[in-house]
């Protein structure tokens, strides 16, 4: 390790030794005390690969909800969708600005949507797309030939709506106060208009049009509010027409108009970019795919332009002023083929794109950039919607065309509202994709640690990490000091299989997992690398795993205990299956001083084993007798000691090689109830004696039983550990056995002072446990407000009970505190000695962190915290506990303050 420190410090400079020691232990999973360069690089490569995968998995979907369809009574497709913002009175602007500054979503601009069909039907929609008004524009029906609408744009600060058609005129309508009155026309264009754009900063206005001949006309008014968009002196005719030829004479300094031929094909899109003081246009021509035309300072100045040449041309683009990039999409040519590449350009470099993104299967018809979220949204001709990461240039979400249920017709118009992150698609109908919004605080409160119920959770003191596993086979690794997820991996990638048991090896470098199908695997949990899969001896569910003296002890629904030798790579991997002394499935297992092993089965039998010999010593069953019982062997052929590198001959009752068909067979006809699992726990700081209980067990009746593991011993005490219905589902203690931590099937966490419970009961000196060396007396850390009040406060009717001539104490240990930490059964309660914290995991899919005083720190996967910093700790209680918490729970969680429901 010293050499490793020196080598890393030469590369990275001054680094704390503790951090280097942690890295060394993470890499040296085989605990041989050495790390070579190749081993280190392989570890780092796997770690960063898994962390990158974890980061992508944790990103919420940009459009998490399915498409919402809005039916429209149209005979022709919708040509354009626009947002028409509500206009406010100037006197109100200051007050509205102050109000908006204090609002969390102040950038959202209220308004209404407008849509127009190809045959001239104009619809007004509310923000939630309720149809409020329909207008038939008869102006386009009076001519003998059929005229189609080609584009529409809102001039919101002028309350005007510009509509272009194949009639080569642009008609302007007054849409203030629900009006749709024709005001004036723009005539005399070279070709019919195919694209329009309007921009205004509140004073200056720029109106741009592109036509089918590839010409672009730009009309600029220096004060559009005061003087209007066009020079009123040039208005002619009874129909109030503005002729382009008259406007291009530029007779007034208040206006600037110019026309320039840019493209060989019709203009697909036009947009004024104020940051560049240029008009961007695109078409499907190779040589003039996109052109940036700089606005001249006067009509006499020369018009400068920059041309982007791209094979097959450019169909659509968007611009991000914050990032100063152009994003465009290649279209298809008439003669065939699609390029389907999203390119990102620097507007000052026209020769080569800075990056490319591939993924579409057909040409894209629209693209939008949300620079605040660093996202690009592209929509292809086949109705495929892709969301891209702007920095990593990777696809984050792909919505296939089968999920865009808008019929067989192609998408004719797209509008993206960046403020509300709403994507609106149109054909003959309207489809809406609602994206995530800014209210991440509420979103995070509803998140859970895992997607499926938890099976186990462990704390690793070496790395200060919590490792949790759930029913879909996913293991997550969390930093206990911050709550950050540092790693996540799937233990069964081919087919998700439930994790049913977990433990660490002796040095706590590797994670050992057991699955519902009996598979045992060893992992480097810091980078998700699978180190070893133990040979499959049994297809029954694994419920308990212990690591003792280089051996991995396993128990479960096989009703037997077996162990594997944790040998080195070159050594033979041995195993042994002990004789069967349980008639029912084993649900819990624990060890004492590497000498004794205890197992508990579904029937309530508690069997004590000698670890070295593998022989059963005692059997306890509170429903049968308070005294030790002789273990009886269940006749079932078992395996003798063998090497797994050999090929032993197994009979049908032992451990034949498992086929895929056998893995699919059900283990039980009826799923056994999980709520009645018995729990066993050794008090490892106590020594065996006649009058001292060193074993605690729980049963389906909600009681905890204290046993003396002695030939003349037996049941010394019992107490009810749950209130009303429920059973104990998890138990643990601190290293000195001062406190017992229990979690039950209702989600309650309970703390008991067991330092003197059933300890030296017949001795004169009953204070012996208090005289043992200890750093702190933990029960004194529990505040007074945690004391039980109300119906949960226990009342004792009698102190002892006679069972077949054996006296059993009914006096419970002092109840220190109790609160509801989850709404469903708790599968794990683990005490973190160094920080005096409690880690709990539950079937409600959450892993939570508490102080032993009951203060809520946080839920892993929701928010971050800083252990040791009171100001950085989570103050808001979980939503579920605030809603369903009892008087006692809210009193503890609110630290005794009243009213408790705040």
Protein Blocks (a to p, Z undefined) as FASTA:
>chain_A
ZZmmmmmmmmnopadfklmmmmmmmmmmnonopacfklmmmmmmmmmmmmmmmmmmmpcc
fblbccdddddddfbdcfbdcdddddddfklmmmmmmmmmmpmklmpccdddddddfkop
acdddfkopafbdcddfklmmpmbdcddfbdcddfknopacdddfkopacdddfehhiac
dfbdcehifbdcfbdcdddehlaccdddddfkopacddddfblmlnojbdfklggcjkop
adfklmmnopafkbccddddfbfbdcfbdcddfklopacdddfbfklmbacddddfbfkb
ccdddddddehiafbdcddfklopacddddddfkgpjekiacdddfkbmkbcfbdcdhbf
bdcfbdcddfknopacdddfkopacdddfklopafbdcdfklmcgbjbdcfbdcddfklo
pacdddfbccddddddfklmlmmmmpcfbfbdcfbdcddfklopacdddfkopacdddfk
nopafbdcdfblmbccddfbdcddfkomaccdddfkopacdddfknopafbdcddfbfcd
cfbdcdeehiacdddjkopacddddddfkbccdddddddfbfbdcfbdcdehhlaccddd
fkopacdddfklopafbdcdfklomcdcddddddddddddddfkbccdddfklmccddfk
lmmpcfbfbdcdfklcccddddfkbccdfklcfbdcddfkopacdddddfklccfbdcdf
beheaddfbdcddfkomaccdddfkopacdddfklgopaklbmblmlmmmpccfbdfklm
pcfklpcghjllccdfbfbdceehiacdfbdcddfbdcdfbfbdcfbdcddfklopaddd
dfkopacdddfkopafbdehiaccdehiaklpcfbdcfklmmmpcfklmmmmnnopacfk
ZZ
